[in-house]
Amino acid sequence: MKVLLDVKDEKADFVMELLNQLSFVKTEAISIRKAQFIKELKSSAEEVQLAKKGKIKLKSAEELLNEL
């Protein structure tokens, strides 16, 4: 399982040290930009799932191009 944590900068070293002490946990620090990308990608995937269920209507490609 993968988990994305949002930790205050002043506590990051402590949390990373704590997690690294656990043999069954592998840690990888990522940039804020990459974390934001992952968050947005997850949100987009959730929107697609809602659209498939008919709960929301997505914009067409034409509508997206018209916004540009």
Secondary structure, DSSP 4 states (H G I P E B T S, - for coil): --------HHHHHHHHHHHHT-TT-------HHHHHHHHHHHHHHHHHHHHHTTSS-PPPHHHHHHH-
